[in-house]
């Protein structure tokens, strides 16, 4: 098992970015776990400009497979008075695998103060709860999960508690990026007995706080698909912390090969 902090800490400067490696135990099939490659892209973007404000939004495209040695290049697109836009590309021997645009912006004074987020009642697993991890050599081995079977869940809804087995020593924003993709696309619940490949194409994640934090590494991940047809699905996503506070919202476009 390779801790995320080790992977990020081992990245070394190269012209225009960082060089790193995706360990085999963070793979999902022939490509890297998307949360890891996105976290590596964010780390490179954070090094691109001095004194960046907090991350507010990320727009990520999963373009091709990533494995082994990778190079992450980060480029400032624009930095204005309030916001900075930085692009990061992750490439391996197979070519460009991920492209991300990160938006960093500090809190701004505003006459608008609105919060209609519904509270959640679920609480993290207590010590002794039976959890599951993936097999060795698969990215999920680095995590602990508890899938919830809430009566309110619809046919294409997923809800699970998740945390990295080793979650210390990680930048809070990089931590969120790494954990927030920690479940399969929700449309997988619609397969029934005819299982087949399914893959995220794009991912948008919006941070709702400049200081995401949780307790004991636990996060509640939610995904909901309202539409899946002709090999495509669209889903919304949520990330709550252990106290039930909504930390991030997102959306993914998903390809279904079955």
N, C-alpha and C positions, 0 to 999 in steps of 0.2 A: 504494500500500500504506500502510495506517495502522497504526502500532504500538499495541499494547494500552496501553502506558504513556501514550501521547498521549491515548487515549480516556479513560482513568481520570483523567489529570491535567487534562483539560478540563472535568470535571464540576464544577458550581458549586452552592453551597448554595441551597436553597429551603426554604420552610416544611415542616419534618418530613422533609427528605431532601435529595436532590441532583437537579439537572437535567443531562441529558447528551444525547448523540446517537449513534445507531448508523450508522456510515459505510456507504455502499452496498457497499464491498468486504468487509464482514463479514456480508453477507446470504447465506442459503441459501434460494432461492426467494423467497417473499413474507414471510419472517420472518427475524429475526436468528439467527445461529449461537447455539445454546443455551449454549455455554460462555461466550460474551461476555456475554449478558444475565445469566447466573448470576454472573459475575465482577463485573459492575456492581452487582448486588444485594448481594453480599458486601461490596464496598467501602463501600456506603452503611450497611450494618449495622455495620461496624467503626467508623464515625463516630458511631454512635448513642449509645454508652456509653463513658465513659473507662476506660482500663486494663483492657480486656477480656483474658481469658486466651486461649490458642490455640483455633482452631476445631477441633471434634471431629466434628461431623456436620452435614450439610445435607440437607434434604428439600425438593425443588423440584418444582413443578407447572408444566408448559408449557401455559398456558391458552388463549392466542390469539396472533395474529401481532404482532410488534414491528418497527417500522421508523421511521427518522428520529428526530425529537426524542422523548425519553422523560423521564419523571419517575420517580425511584426514592425511595419513602418507606420509612423504617425505623422500627419501633416496638418498644420493649422490652415483651416479654410477661411476663417474670419474671426477676429476678436474685437468686439465693440465695447461700448461703455458698460453694458450689463451682461452680455452673453459671449461665450466662446464656442465656436464650432470646430471640432477636430475630427478628421477622418483617420481611421486605422485599417490597414490591410494585413491579413495573416496569410502567408504563402508557405507552401512546402514544395517538395520535389514534383508534386502533381500540379502545381500552379496555384493560382489564387483560390483560396478556400473560404475566406470570410472577409466581408467589407462592412465596416461600421461607421456611422456618424454619431458622435457624442456631443451633446449640448450641455455646457456647464453654465450655471447662472446662480447668482446669489439671491437671497430674499430681497424683495423690493417693497417699499411702502405702498399700500393700496387701500382704497376705500371698500374693496370687496373682501368680505370674510364669510365664506360659505362652506359648510361641511355637512354633507348628507350621507356620509358613509355609515352603513348599517353595522351595529356592533355584532360581534360573533360570540358564541357561547362555548365553543370548543376550547379545550385547554391542552397543553402539551402532555405527552405520555409521562406518567409517573415512573420512578425507578422500579424495575422489575417487570415492566410491560414487555411483552414479546414483540420485538421489532424484526424487520427483515432487511437484508442487504443483498446486493447482487453477487454473482460468483466471482472468484478471483480472476483477474484479467479483464474484467468488465467495469466500466466507470462506476456503476452503482455499488460496487464493493467498498468504495470510499465513503458511502453514505449509510445512514440508518433511517428507515422509513416506517411509518404506521399509516396504512390506508384506512380511511373512514368510510363507513357505510351509513351515511346520514339518510333518513327517510325522505328528506327534501331533495335529494339528488335526482336529476333527470337522466334520461337514457345516455346522454353524451356528456355527463359531468364527472369530474374527478376531484377528489379532495384528499390531501394527505399531509401529515406532519413529516418533516424531513430535516436532517442536519448532517453536516459532514462529521465523520468520526473524529477528525482533527480539525478544529475550527478556530484555533487561536493564532494570533500573529498575522491577521489578514486585514488589509484596509477595508473599512466598512462597505464602501461602494463596490469594491472587487468581490467581497463576500456575497453581497446581494446578487451580483451578476452571475456568480458561480452557482448559487443555490436556486435561483428563480426559474431555471429551466429543468429542474430536477424531477420531472415526471413525463411520461409519454404524452403525445397529443390526445386530447379527450376523445376524438373520434375512434380511437382504438376500441372503445367499449361497444361500438356498433358492429364490429367484425363478426361476432358470433363464432361459429366453428370454422369459418373460412378466413383464417388469419393471413396477413400479407404484409409486405413492407409499408412503412409509413414514415414520413420525414418532414421536418419543419423547413420551410423555404425562407420565410422572413419573420422577424421578431421586433416588435416595438415595445419598449418598457419605459414607463414614466415613473420617476421617483417622486413620492409625495412628501418627503422630508429631507432636509439637508443632512440629517444625522441618523441614518437607519441603525437600529440596534435591537437586540433581542436577548433572551436569557438562556443560558446553557446551549446556545447554538441552534435552538429550535425555531422553525418557520412553518407556517401553515400555507401550503401551496394549493391554489384552486385553478381549475381550467374548465371552461364550458364552451361547447360547440352547439350552435343553433342551426348550422347548415353544413351538409356534406353531400356532394353530388358531383358526378363526372370526374372523379379522381381528385377533387379539391375540397378542403374544409377550412372554415374560418372559426377561430376561437378567441375568447377573451380570457384573461388570466389575472389572478390576484395573489398578493404576497402579504400575509399578516405576520406580525411578530408574536412572541409567546404571550404577550399581554392582551392580544386581540386587536392591536392597532394596525390599520392598513398602511403598509410601507410603500407598496408599489402596485401599479396596474399595468397590464400589457395586452397585446394582441399578437396572434401568430397566424400566418397562412401556411397551410399544411397540404402536402401531396400524399395521396393514397394510391398505392400500387396493388390494389386487389379488387 
